[in-house]
Amino acid sequence: MTDPDREPETDSSIVTTAPDGEGDGATRPATVTTATLFDQDDWAPVPDPLDADPPASDAGPDDDPAPAGPTLFDQDAAHPAPAGAAADASPADELEDPTLQPQADLAHTAPAGATVAAAPKVHLRYEPALDGLRGLAVLGVLFFHGQFAWARGGFLGVSTFFTLSGFLITTLLVTEHQGNGTISLRNFWTRRFRRLMPASIVALAGISILFGFFVADAAQLNELRGDVIAALAYVANWHFIAADQSYADLFTAPSPVQHFWSLAIEEQFYVVFPLLVFGVLRVARGARRVLFAVLVALTAASVAWMLHLYEPGLDTARVYYSTFTRAAELLIGALLALVLLGREPLRRAGPVLAVGAAGVLGFGITIWCWLNLDQSDGVLYQGGLALYACVTAVLIWSALQVAGPIPEIFSKSGIVALGKISYGVYLYHWPIFLWLTPERTGLALWPLFVLRVAVTIGVSLVSYHYLEQPVRQRVLLVKPRSWLVAPAAVTAVAMAVILVTLNPPAVPDLDFTEATEAIEAIEAPSTSPEALAEQAQDLEDAVPVAATTAPTVNKVLLVGDSVMGQAYPFFRDRFAERGIVTGYAGGPGTGPLNPQGEGDWLSQIDRWVSDFDPDVVVIEACCDYTYPPDELYELPDGTEVLPNTDLAYQTWEQVSREMIRRAGAGGARVFWVISPPVSTNGYYGPMEDHVARLNEIYRGLPVPKIDWATPSSLDGEYADDLPIGPDGALVRVRADDGLHYTPEGDLLLADATLRTMLQLEARPGF
């Protein structure tokens, strides 16, 4: 392993054929200055970075110039390629991948009028700060998946990876075209497969066998086959969209391959983008201005499509997971590459200070986003993700400078080392996190996080040194029949997941009788005069509804936040058994009030009811934006107030009553959910008092209540497990975050809701 700060070795001479003063055309050595992509003082003149046509050669305008001869240089210039490496090995294996070192040995075409005997090589200097940025990105993901409340925006580390990938891939492709006059798509895709697939196959095999046999619960095992096969085919993002699996389910009903959605987007990009670059540069005869214009148009189209798909209050899965909506983040990195390619490094004090200051500001904005933004924040889908990608582009630009605070910070050995193994860390960490749970370890949040990260890094180091590096350097792929290894490995993983999931255990047959007796006693005593009187008082201020002796419920609209959203599939199936059609509106982190203009239900309830025309509306709201306590939200009159204040809760009650009036204005019967208790030890622990305060408000609302607190707790106290299995066996009903539910818990809530609703509906005169 070479010193990452060491300048790579270079080829110092080539041979060109050029006429001398007498025009004899003699062949003689030519002095060639070794240059780097980001240190080009010795190149004169520096080409316009947006209009650098490949210099002319003997090839005609419609011909592809012959590519430069192959090199056997490994990316680490101090190490020659291993013996037996294929002769067509590309020297750019590391530059192209967001997890690899951007150091390459690329061909550069000789000047016009020269006959090329052997193309000179342009060395792309290794930039440790880019590895440091990768380390930062994966740290954000780790903290987010560690369920630290202060890192709720850490998922944006994936966006940082996207922009880095777009930058590095475009740098590779355009530089190859500039040097060779063409792009070898076959070599590019071979390198991508060689870089990404081995570790991916190992990760998926481990998930299929180890996670499938020893960790997965019944619900996870039922979904494992489809999830793993989709991940193996790099279509996981579309699979999760088709399955209505929201990213909000990450901590409630997690798939061990859910993180493969981002790898799927990158791989799809790697398939299509080189074709685009190849085609545009071929048609435009190498004019990068044309490519730049095309990428600007595609970026704008991606952002516009996200704006079109996003609807405040509705689930964001199809917006968050879609390749078309997330492409902008990759394309912004590609645009940065086109702008920087061929430019001299900044030398004057003024520009150097300006870029350094911009980088520091960008770093600050990045951290602020991680601390304050949530996946459900509407601003992300209204241009926010694209703006975040622009901030990442500024960070990349600053990191590439020869001096300044950003290259200094991100060239530290620790963050660089993490960046070098970041691909493996990302691949392996999520199933490890799902395996090492508080229940299995008995550890609190921080000690558990340290253990999880230590195991992840250990596995990633083994993978990096004994799998990823040897495969990339072709140590493991030098035999003539090595092409059989990949399909055999893919087949083995597919067979493993099929065998593991062939006879998955059924989801436990849960006995809800004991758990729902309290509901029936409190909320639905069909013959109790006292209860009927209490119910009449509840309905005194409600919207009048025509009495009927034979009420019919055909359609139920469920309005709620992420708790209702992730339970909705179970509600849908349970209600369908009674012939009831259900719909869901709302979304993660949303609620009746207006959090700075995003996701409020009050302004949308009329449209939801009009579109769905329900007989019953069930409303659940426990989160909303009255938490966290440092976020302002808007009152209906536009006034911004701090949450968790008396004024905030008074307004909450007023808005809830108005929600009831609007939801029932067309004749629908309205129910309100009493929220379940929250674990003080979970991700949402600080919400305990907030949820209790909301329940006080809800109990005073003029509509019948559906009590989720009683069946999902023990004597009104939070409980992870309830005795609802066969013979009273304990069954886990609460998710690790302490707010949401497991699939078994969601089924419990659906059953309790249906029982209560139907019993109340059956009362005479209701």
C-alpha positions in Angstrom: 0.0 0.0 0.0 1.5 3.3 -1.0 1.5 6.5 0.9 -1.7 8.2 -0.2 0.1 11.6 -0.2 2.9 10.3 -2.5 2.8 11.6 -6.1 2.5 8.6 -8.5 5.3 7.5 -10.7 5.0 8.6 -14.3 6.0 7.6 -17.8 8.5 10.3 -18.8 8.8 9.8 -22.6 6.9 8.6 -25.6 7.7 8.6 -29.3 5.9 10.8 -31.8 6.4 11.2 -35.5 6.6 14.9 -36.6 8.2 16.6 -39.5 11.4 18.5 -38.6 12.5 21.7 -40.2 13.5 19.9 -43.4 10.2 17.9 -43.5 11.9 14.4 -43.4 9.3 13.1 -41.1 11.9 11.4 -39.0 10.9 9.6 -35.9 12.5 10.9 -32.8 12.0 11.0 -29.0 9.7 13.8 -27.8 9.9 15.4 -24.5 6.6 15.1 -22.6 5.7 16.8 -19.4 3.9 14.7 -17.0 0.7 16.5 -15.9 -2.1 15.8 -13.5 -5.7 16.6 -13.8 -5.8 19.1 -11.0 -2.3 20.4 -11.3 -1.8 21.5 -14.9 0.7 24.3 -14.8 2.8 22.6 -17.4 0.0 22.2 -19.9 -0.1 25.2 -22.3 -2.6 26.3 -23.3 -5.2 25.0 -20.9 -8.3 24.0 -23.0 -11.7 25.5 -22.5 -13.2 23.0 -20.1 -16.6 23.1 -21.9 -15.4 23.0 -25.5 -12.3 20.8 -25.6 -12.6 18.9 -28.8 -10.2 16.0 -29.1 -7.2 17.1 -31.2 -7.2 16.0 -34.8 -5.6 12.8 -35.8 -5.3 10.7 -38.9 -8.8 9.3 -38.3 -11.6 10.8 -40.3 -14.4 12.7 -38.6 -16.7 9.7 -38.6 -14.1 7.2 -37.5 -13.2 6.1 -34.1 -9.5 6.7 -33.5 -7.7 3.6 -32.4 -7.5 3.5 -28.6 -4.2 3.9 -26.9 -2.3 0.7 -26.2 -3.1 -1.0 -22.9 -1.1 -0.4 -19.8 -0.4 -2.8 -17.0 -0.3 -0.1 -14.3 -2.3 -0.6 -11.2 -4.0 2.4 -9.7 -1.3 2.6 -7.1 1.5 3.7 -9.4 4.2 2.3 -7.2 2.8 -1.2 -7.7 2.8 -2.8 -11.2 -0.2 -4.8 -12.2 -0.1 -8.3 -10.9 1.4 -11.0 -13.0 -1.1 -12.6 -15.4 -3.4 -9.6 -15.4 -5.3 -9.2 -18.6 -3.7 -7.0 -21.2 -6.8 -4.9 -21.7 -6.8 -3.9 -18.1 -8.0 -0.3 -17.8 -5.8 1.9 -15.7 -8.8 3.8 -14.5 -10.4 1.3 -12.2 -10.2 3.4 -9.1 -11.2 6.8 -10.6 -14.5 5.6 -11.8 -15.9 4.3 -8.5 -17.2 6.5 -5.7 -15.5 4.2 -3.2 -12.1 4.1 -4.9 -9.1 6.3 -5.1 -9.2 8.8 -8.0 -5.8 8.1 -9.5 -5.6 7.0 -13.1 -3.3 6.5 -16.0 -5.2 7.8 -19.0 -4.2 8.4 -22.6 -4.1 11.9 -24.1 -4.2 12.5 -27.8 -1.2 14.1 -29.5 -1.5 17.6 -31.0 -2.9 18.1 -34.5 -0.6 17.1 -37.3 1.2 14.5 -35.2 1.2 10.8 -36.0 0.6 8.9 -32.8 3.0 6.0 -32.1 2.1 5.7 -28.4 -0.3 8.0 -26.6 1.1 10.0 -23.8 -0.3 9.3 -20.4 -2.1 11.8 -18.1 -1.8 10.9 -14.5 -4.7 11.9 -12.2 -3.2 12.7 -8.9 -4.6 10.8 -5.9 -6.8 13.2 -3.9 -7.1 11.8 -0.3 -9.7 14.5 0.5 -12.2 12.8 -1.8 -11.8 9.6 0.2 -12.3 11.8 3.2 -15.6 13.0 1.8 -16.7 9.4 1.3 -15.8 8.7 4.9 -18.0 11.7 6.0 -20.9 10.4 3.8 -20.8 6.9 5.3 -20.6 8.3 8.8 -23.8 10.2 8.3 -25.5 7.0 7.2 -24.1 5.1 10.2 -25.3 7.7 12.7 -28.7 7.8 11.0 -29.1 4.0 11.1 -27.9 4.1 14.7 -31.1 5.9 15.5 -29.6 9.0 17.1 -32.3 11.6 17.3 -29.7 14.4 16.5 -28.7 12.6 13.2 -32.1 12.3 11.7 -30.8 13.9 8.4 -27.8 11.5 8.2 -29.6 9.7 5.3 -28.3 12.6 3.1 -24.9 10.9 3.2 -26.3 8.8 0.3 -26.9 12.0 -1.7 -23.2 12.9 -1.1 -22.3 9.5 -2.6 -24.5 10.1 -5.6 -22.8 13.5 -6.4 -19.3 12.1 -5.9 -20.2 9.2 -8.2 -21.4 11.5 -10.9 -18.3 13.6 -10.7 -15.8 10.7 -10.8 -17.5 8.7 -13.5 -17.8 11.7 -15.8 -14.2 12.6 -15.2 -13.2 9.1 -16.3 -15.4 8.9 -19.3 -14.7 12.4 -20.7 -11.0 12.1 -20.1 -10.9 8.7 -21.9 -12.8 10.2 -24.8 -10.4 13.1 -24.9 -7.4 10.8 -25.0 -8.7 8.1 -27.3 -11.4 9.7 -29.2 -13.8 7.1 -28.0 -15.0 5.3 -24.9 -14.8 1.6 -24.4 -18.2 0.7 -23.0 -17.3 -3.0 -22.7 -14.2 -2.2 -20.6 -16.2 0.3 -18.5 -19.0 -2.1 -17.7 -16.5 -4.9 -17.0 -14.7 -2.7 -14.5 -18.0 -1.8 -12.8 -19.0 -5.4 -12.5 -15.5 -6.3 -11.2 -15.6 -3.5 -8.6 -19.2 -3.8 -7.3 -20.4 -7.3 -7.8 -18.1 -9.5 -5.7 -18.7 -7.8 -2.4 -22.4 -7.4 -3.2 -22.7 -11.1 -3.8 -20.9 -11.9 -0.6 -23.2 -9.5 1.3 -26.3 -10.9 -0.2 -25.2 -14.5 0.4 -24.6 -13.7 4.1 -28.0 -12.0 4.3 -29.7 -15.0 2.7 -28.1 -17.6 4.8 -27.0 -16.1 8.1 -29.7 -13.5 8.5 -32.3 -15.8 7.0 -31.6 -18.6 9.4 -30.6 -16.9 12.6 -32.0 -13.3 12.6 -35.0 -12.8 10.4 -38.5 -13.0 12.0 -41.4 -14.6 10.2 -42.4 -11.4 8.4 -38.9 -10.6 7.2 -38.4 -14.1 6.0 -41.6 -14.0 4.0 -40.2 -10.9 2.1 -36.6 -12.0 2.0 -36.7 -13.9 -1.3 -38.1 -11.0 -3.4 -35.9 -8.4 -1.6 -32.6 -10.3 -2.2 -33.4 -11.2 -5.8 -34.3 -7.5 -6.5 -31.0 -6.4 -4.8 -29.0 -9.0 -6.8 -30.5 -7.6 -10.0 -29.9 -4.0 -8.9 -33.6 -3.1 -9.1 -34.2 -2.9 -5.4 -35.5 0.7 -5.6 -38.2 -0.2 -8.0 -39.0 -3.3 -6.0 -39.6 -1.3 -2.9 -41.8 1.2 -4.8 -43.9 -1.7 -6.3 -44.2 -3.2 -2.8 -45.4 0.1 -1.3 -42.5 -0.1 1.1 -41.8 3.4 2.5 -38.4 4.5 3.7 -40.3 5.4 6.9 -40.5 1.6 7.5 -36.7 1.5 7.9 -36.9 1.2 11.7 -40.2 -0.5 12.0 -40.4 -3.3 9.4 -36.9 -3.3 7.9 -35.6 -5.4 5.1 -32.0 -6.4 5.5 -31.4 -5.3 1.9 -33.3 -2.0 2.1 -30.1 0.0 1.8 -29.5 -1.6 -1.7 -32.0 0.9 -3.1 -29.2 3.4 -3.6 -26.8 0.9 -5.1 -29.5 0.0 -7.6 -29.8 3.7 -8.6 -26.1 4.0 -9.1 -25.8 0.8 -11.1 -28.7 1.8 -13.3 -26.8 5.1 -13.8 -23.6 3.3 -14.7 -25.5 1.3 -17.4 -27.2 4.3 -19.1 -24.9 7.3 -18.5 -21.9 6.0 -20.4 -24.1 5.4 -23.4 -25.3 8.9 -23.2 -21.8 10.4 -22.9 -20.6 8.2 -25.7 -23.5 9.1 -28.0 -23.5 12.8 -27.3 -19.7 13.2 -27.7 -19.8 11.1 -30.9 -22.6 13.1 -32.5 -21.1 16.4 -31.2 -17.6 15.3 -32.3 -16.2 15.7 -28.8 -17.7 19.1 -28.0 -18.2 19.1 -24.3 -20.4 22.2 -24.4 -23.0 20.0 -26.1 -22.7 17.4 -23.4 -22.9 20.1 -20.7 -26.2 21.4 -22.2 -27.7 17.9 -22.4 -26.8 17.2 -18.8 -28.3 20.6 -17.7 -31.5 19.7 -19.4 -31.6 16.2 -17.9 -30.9 17.7 -14.4 -33.8 20.1 -14.8 -36.1 17.3 -16.0 -35.2 15.2 -13.0 -35.9 18.0 -10.5 -39.2 18.9 -12.4 -40.3 15.2 -12.2 -39.7 15.1 -8.5 -41.7 18.3 -8.1 -44.5 16.8 -10.1 -44.6 13.5 -8.2 -44.4 15.0 -4.7 -47.7 15.6 -2.9 -47.5 17.0 0.6 -49.0 14.7 3.2 -48.7 11.5 1.0 -46.0 8.8 1.3 -42.8 9.8 -0.4 -41.5 6.3 -1.4 -41.9 6.7 -5.1 -40.3 10.1 -5.0 -37.4 9.0 -2.7 -36.6 5.7 -4.4 -37.1 6.6 -8.0 -34.0 6.6 -10.3 -35.6 9.4 -12.4 -36.1 11.7 -9.4 -32.7 11.0 -7.8 -30.7 11.3 -11.1 -30.3 15.0 -10.5 -27.9 14.4 -7.7 -25.6 12.3 -9.9 -25.9 14.7 -12.8 -24.9 17.7 -10.7 -21.7 15.8 -10.0 -21.3 15.2 -13.7 -21.7 18.9 -14.5 -19.0 19.7 -11.9 -16.6 17.3 -13.7 -17.2 19.0 -17.0 -16.6 22.4 -15.5 -13.4 21.4 -13.7 -11.8 19.2 -16.4 -8.9 21.0 -18.0 -8.9 24.0 -15.6 -5.7 25.1 -14.0 -5.7 24.9 -10.2 -6.3 28.1 -8.3 -3.2 29.9 -7.4 -4.1 33.5 -6.6 -4.9 34.3 -3.0 -8.3 35.8 -3.7 -9.9 32.8 -5.5 -8.2 30.3 -3.2 -9.7 32.0 -0.1 -13.1 32.3 -1.8 -13.2 28.6 -2.7 -11.9 27.7 0.8 -14.6 29.8 2.4 -17.3 28.3 0.1 -16.1 24.8 1.1 -16.3 25.6 4.8 -19.8 27.1 4.3 -20.8 24.0 2.4 -19.5 21.7 5.2 -21.5 23.7 7.7 -24.6 23.5 5.6 -24.1 19.7 5.2 -23.9 19.2 9.0 -26.9 21.5 9.5 -28.9 19.5 7.1 -28.0 16.3 8.9 -29.0 17.7 12.3 -32.3 19.3 11.2 -33.8 17.7 8.1 -36.0 14.7 8.2 -36.8 12.3 5.4 -40.4 13.5 5.4 -39.5 17.2 5.1 -41.2 18.4 2.0 -38.5 20.9 1.2 -36.3 18.0 0.1 -38.7 17.1 -2.7 -39.2 20.7 -3.8 -35.6 21.3 -4.9 -33.9 20.6 -1.6 -32.1 17.4 -2.7 -30.8 19.2 -5.8 -29.6 22.1 -3.7 -27.9 19.7 -1.3 -26.1 18.1 -4.3 -24.9 21.6 -5.3 -23.5 22.0 -1.8 -21.7 18.7 -2.1 -20.3 19.9 -5.5 -18.9 22.9 -3.7 -17.3 20.6 -1.1 -15.8 18.5 -3.9 -14.4 21.5 -5.6 -12.9 22.8 -2.4 -11.5 19.4 -1.5 -9.6 19.3 -4.8 -7.6 22.5 -4.1 -3.9 22.2 -3.2 -4.5 24.0 0.2 -7.3 25.1 2.4 -9.4 24.0 5.4 -11.5 21.4 3.5 -8.5 19.4 2.0 -6.8 19.7 5.3 -9.8 18.3 7.3 -10.7 15.6 4.8 -7.1 14.4 4.2 -6.7 13.2 7.8 -5.7 9.6 7.9 -8.7 8.3 9.9 -11.5 9.7 7.7 -9.5 8.8 4.6 -9.1 5.2 5.8 -12.9 5.0 6.4 -13.5 6.4 3.0 -11.4 3.8 1.3 -13.6 1.0 2.8 -16.8 2.9 2.6 -18.3 0.7 0.0 -18.0 -2.4 2.2 -19.1 -0.4 5.3 -22.3 0.6 3.4 -22.9 -3.0 2.1 -22.4 -4.8 5.4 -23.5 -2.4 8.1 -27.3 -2.6 7.8 -27.8 -6.4 8.3 -25.2 -6.2 11.1 -27.2 -3.4 12.8 -30.4 -5.5 12.5 -28.6 -8.4 14.0 -27.0 -6.5 16.9 -30.1 -5.2 18.6 -30.7 -3.9 22.1 -32.6 -7.1 22.9 -29.7 -9.3 21.9 -26.9 -7.3 23.4 -28.6 -5.5 26.4 -26.6 -2.4 25.5 -27.7 1.2 25.5 -27.6 3.4 22.4 -24.0 4.6 22.4 -22.3 1.3 23.5 -24.5 -0.5 21.0 -23.5 1.8 18.2 -19.8 1.4 19.0 -20.2 -2.4 18.9 -22.1 -2.3 15.6 -19.6 0.0 13.9 -16.6 -2.1 15.2 -18.1 -5.3 13.8 -18.9 -3.5 10.5 -15.4 -2.1 10.1 -13.9 -5.5 10.9 -16.0 -7.2 8.2 -15.3 -4.4 5.7 -11.6 -4.6 6.2 -11.5 -8.3 5.5 -13.7 -7.8 2.5 -11.5 -4.9 1.2 -8.2 -6.7 1.5 -9.1 -10.2 0.7 -12.0 -9.8 -1.8 -12.5 -6.4 -3.3 -8.8 -5.5 -3.9 -7.7 -8.9 -5.3 -10.7 -9.0 -7.7 -10.1 -5.4 -8.8 -6.4 -6.1 -9.4 -7.4 -9.4 -11.2 -5.5 -11.6 -8.9 -8.6 -13.8 -8.6 -9.7 -13.4 -12.3 -6.7 -14.4 -14.4 -7.7 -17.9 -15.5 -9.2 -18.4 -18.9 -12.4 -19.7 -17.4 -12.8 -16.9 -14.8 -15.8 -15.6 -16.7 -17.7 -18.6 -15.2 -17.2 -17.3 -11.7 -19.7 -14.4 -11.8 -22.7 -16.2 -13.1 -22.0 -19.2 -10.8 -21.8 -16.8 -7.8 -25.1 -15.1 -8.8 -26.8 -18.4 -9.2 -25.5 -19.6 -5.9 -26.9 -16.6 -4.1 -30.3 -17.0 -5.8 -30.4 -20.7 -4.9 -29.5 -19.9 -1.3 -32.2 -17.4 -0.8 -34.8 -19.7 -2.4 -33.8 -22.6 -0.1 -33.8 -20.5 3.0 -37.2 -19.0 2.2 -38.8 -22.2 0.8 -40.9 -22.9 3.8 -40.9 -19.8 5.9 -42.6 -20.0 9.3 -46.1 -18.5 9.3 -46.7 -15.2 11.1 -47.9 -16.3 14.6 -51.7 -16.8 14.9 -52.2 -14.0 17.4 -55.0 -14.1 20.0 -56.4 -10.6 20.3 -59.2 -11.5 22.6 -57.4 -10.6 25.8 -55.7 -7.6 24.3 -59.0 -6.1 23.0 -61.2 -6.8 26.0 -60.3 -3.5 27.5 -61.3 -1.7 24.3 -64.7 -3.4 24.3 -65.2 -2.6 28.0 -64.2 1.0 27.7 -65.2 2.1 24.2 -67.9 -0.3 23.0 -70.2 -1.7 25.8 -73.1 -2.2 23.4 -75.7 -2.6 26.3 -74.3 -0.2 28.9 -76.6 2.8 29.4 -73.7 4.7 31.1 -71.5 4.1 28.1 -74.3 5.1 25.7 -74.7 8.3 27.6 -71.0 9.0 27.5 -71.0 8.3 23.8 -73.9 10.7 23.3 -71.9 13.3 25.1 -68.9 12.7 22.8 -71.2 13.2 19.8 -73.0 16.2 21.1 -70.9 18.7 19.1 -70.2 16.4 16.2 -71.5 16.9 12.6 -75.0 15.6 12.5 -75.3 12.3 10.6 -78.6 10.8 9.5 -79.5 7.9 11.8 -79.8 4.4 10.4 -80.7 1.1 11.9 -78.5 -0.8 9.5 -75.3 1.2 9.0 -73.1 0.1 6.2 -69.4 0.7 6.0 -68.0 0.3 2.6 -65.1 2.7 2.5 -62.8 3.8 5.3 -60.2 6.6 5.0 -57.3 6.3 7.3 -55.5 9.7 8.0 -52.3 9.5 9.9 -48.5 9.9 10.3 -45.8 7.3 9.9 -47.4 5.1 12.6 -50.6 4.7 10.6 -48.7 4.7 7.3 -46.5 1.7 8.1 -49.5 -0.2 9.6 -51.7 0.6 6.6 -51.1 -2.7 4.6 -52.3 -4.6 7.7 -55.4 -2.4 8.0 -56.1 -2.8 4.3 -55.9 -6.6 4.5 -57.9 -6.9 7.7 -60.7 -4.6 6.5 -60.8 -6.3 3.1 -61.9 -9.5 4.9 -65.1 -7.6 5.8 -65.5 -6.2 2.3 -64.3 -2.8 3.3 -62.1 -0.7 1.0 -59.5 1.4 2.7 -57.5 4.4 1.7 -54.6 6.2 3.4 -53.6 9.9 3.5 -51.1 11.8 5.5 -47.5 10.8 5.6 -44.4 10.4 7.9 -43.9 13.4 10.1 -47.1 15.2 9.0 -50.1 16.2 11.0 -53.0 18.6 11.4 -50.9 21.7 11.8 -48.8 23.4 9.2 -45.0 22.9 9.7 -43.7 25.9 7.8 -46.0 25.2 4.9 -45.5 21.5 4.5 -47.6 18.5 5.1 -50.5 20.0 6.9 -53.7 18.0 6.9 -56.2 20.8 7.5 -55.7 22.3 4.1 -56.0 18.9 2.4 -58.7 17.1 4.3 -61.5 18.5 2.0 -59.7 17.1 -1.1 -59.0 13.7 0.5 -62.6 13.2 1.5 -64.0 14.5 -1.8 -61.7 12.2 -3.8 -62.2 9.1 -1.7 -65.8 9.6 -0.5 -65.5 7.5 2.6 -68.2 6.3 5.0 -65.8 6.5 7.9 -62.7 8.6 8.6 -60.2 7.4 11.2 -57.6 10.0 12.3 -54.3 9.2 14.1 -51.7 11.8 14.9 -49.0 11.4 17.5 -45.9 13.0 16.0 -46.4 16.0 13.7 -44.2 19.0 14.0 -44.9 19.9 17.6 -41.8 17.8 18.1 -38.8 18.4 18.0 -39.1 21.3 20.4 -36.7 23.7 18.4 -38.7 23.8 15.2 -41.2 26.5 14.5 -44.5 25.8 12.9 -47.3 27.9 11.5 -50.7 28.5 13.1 -53.6 28.8 10.7 -53.3 32.6 10.7 -49.6 32.3 9.6 -48.1 33.1 13.0 -45.0 31.0 13.8 -44.8 29.6 17.3 -42.6 27.3 19.2 -44.1 23.8 19.8 -44.8 22.2 23.2 -46.2 25.4 24.6 -49.7 26.1 25.9 -50.5 28.2 22.8 -49.3 25.4 20.6 -51.5 22.8 22.2 -54.5 25.1 22.4 -54.1 25.6 18.6 -53.7 21.9 18.1 -57.0 21.3 19.8 -58.7 23.9 17.7 -57.3 22.5 14.5 -58.2 19.0 15.5 -61.8 20.0 16.0 -61.8 21.8 12.6 -60.4 18.6 11.1 -63.3 16.7 12.5 -65.8 19.2 11.1 -64.4 19.1 7.6 -63.9 15.3 7.6 -67.6 14.8 8.5 -69.1 17.6 6.5 -70.2 15.2 3.7 -71.7 12.7 6.1 -68.7 10.5 7.0 -68.5 9.3 10.5 -65.2 10.4 12.2 -63.1 8.4 14.8 -60.0 9.6 16.5 -57.2 7.4 17.7 -55.8 7.6 21.3 -52.0 7.3 20.7 -50.0 4.5 22.3 -47.3 5.2 24.9 -43.8 5.9 23.7 -40.6 4.2 25.1 -38.4 6.6 26.9 -35.3 4.6 25.8 -36.0 4.6 22.1 -35.3 7.0 19.3 -38.4 9.0 20.1 -38.0 8.9 23.9 -38.3 12.7 24.3 -41.8 12.6 22.8 -43.3 10.8 25.9 -44.7 13.9 27.5 -45.8 15.3 24.1 -47.8 12.2 23.3 -49.4 12.2 26.7 -50.4 15.8 26.3 -52.0 15.1 22.9 -54.0 12.2 24.3 -55.5 14.5 26.9 -56.7 16.7 24.0 -57.9 13.7 22.0 -60.0 12.4 24.9 -61.9 15.7 24.9 -62.7 15.7 21.2 -66.4 15.3 20.2 -66.1 12.0 18.4 -65.8 8.4 19.4 -62.3 7.2 20.2 -60.3 4.2 19.1 -57.9 3.3 21.9 -54.5 2.1 20.6 -52.9 2.7 24.0 -54.7 -0.1 25.9 -54.2 -3.1 23.6 -50.6 -2.2 22.9 -49.4 -1.8 26.5 -49.5 -3.4 29.9 -51.7 -1.5 32.4 -51.2 1.6 30.3 -47.4 1.3 30.4 -45.1 0.9 27.4 -44.3 -2.8 26.6 -42.2 -4.3 23.9 -43.8 -7.7 24.2 -47.4 -8.8 24.8 -48.8 -12.2 25.7 -50.8 -12.6 22.4 -49.1 -15.6 20.9 -50.3 -19.2 21.1 -50.9 -20.3 24.8 -50.1 -16.7 25.9 -46.6 -16.6 24.5 -44.9 -13.2 24.4 -44.8 -11.6 20.9 -42.7 -8.5 20.1 -45.2 -5.8 19.1 -43.0 -2.6 19.3 -40.2 -1.6 17.0 -36.7 -0.7 18.2 -37.4 3.1 18.0 -40.1 2.8 20.7 -42.8 4.5 18.7 -43.7 2.4 15.8 -44.8 -1.3 15.6 -43.6 -4.6 14.4 -45.9 -6.4 11.8 -47.5 -8.3 14.6 -48.1 -5.1 16.5 -49.6 -3.4 13.3 -51.9 -6.4 13.0 -53.0 -6.0 16.6 -53.9 -2.3 16.0 -55.8 -3.1 12.8 -57.8 -5.7 14.6 -58.5 -3.4 17.6 -59.5 -0.6 15.3 -61.9 -2.8 13.2 -63.6 -4.3 16.3 -64.1 -0.9 18.0 -65.3 0.8 14.8 -67.8 -1.9 13.9 -69.2 -2.2 17.4 -69.7 1.5 17.6 -71.2 1.5 14.1 -73.7 -1.1 15.2 -75.3 1.0 17.9 -78.9 2.1 17.2 -79.1 5.6 16.1 -75.3 6.0 15.5 
